[in-house]
């Protein structure tokens, strides 16, 4: 059983992950929701429960919005990491909601 508040949506965007433990990593987002995203990684991944800085651009229905936010690694497997978004403001939430609804 999944413990998600918001359904995930497939996505296709590049994400830059900045982590004190691993430095800068380039990943590919497989899916996203208002609560977080799954990132496919080819290299070392940040450890479980670590905080990471994320930078990515979502393109939906002709709308392109750049995002920078903090996330916590909540899942690690052979394919990549699951990141839960944290510490983002109401403007970012509105922007994400609008982009994901497109």
Buried (B, 14 or more C-beta within 10 A) or exposed (E): EEEEEEEBBEBEBEBBBBBEEBEEBEBBBBBBBBBBBBBEBEEEBBEEEBBBBBBBEBEBEEEEBEBEBBBBBBEBEEEBBBBBBEEBEEEBEEBBEEBBEE
